[in-house]
């Protein structure tokens, strides 16, 4: 896997992990009982960006490394038809 492919895999994995983590662990203003005037009741009270960005960054690095390792060690060669 070249550098371009690694960047593509990392970027794809980052977004696939980031999007589900956006809603994980959120408490809405309605649930907290503290609705700010003029805002939607379903808006989050606190977002916690540090963990929302750290989890996908580490996760995408692990996914990219595991795919590189599988390709480097030829663990996926059984999927290639022999001629």
KAJO-V151369 format. One record per backbone hydrogen bond with DSSP energy under -1.0 kcal/mol. CO is the residue of the C=O (numbers start at 1). NH is the residue of the N-H. E is the energy in kcal/mol with one decimal. If there is no record, write none. Layout:
BEGIN
co: <CO/CO>
nh: <NH/NH>
e: <E/E>
END
This chain:
BEGIN
co: <2/3/4/5/6/7/8/9/10/11/12/13/14/15/17/23/27/28/29/29/36/40/41/43/48/49/50/51/53/54/55/56/57/58/59/60/61/62/63/64/65/66/67/68/69/70/76/77>
nh: <6/7/8/9/10/11/12/13/14/15/16/17/18/19/21/26/45/32/33/34/39/43/30/29/52/53/54/55/57/58/59/60/61/62/63/64/65/66/67/68/69/70/71/72/73/75/79/80>
e: <-2.1/-2.2/-2.2/-2.6/-2.7/-2.6/-2.4/-2.7/-2.6/-2.1/-2.2/-1.7/-2.8/-2.2/-1.1/-1.2/-2.5/-2.1/-1.1/-1.7/-2.0/-1.5/-2.5/-2.1/-1.4/-1.7/-2.1/-1.9/-1.3/-2.4/-2.6/-2.7/-1.5/-2.2/-2.5/-2.6/-2.4/-2.7/-2.3/-2.5/-2.8/-2.4/-2.3/-3.0/-2.6/-2.2/-1.6/-1.5>
END
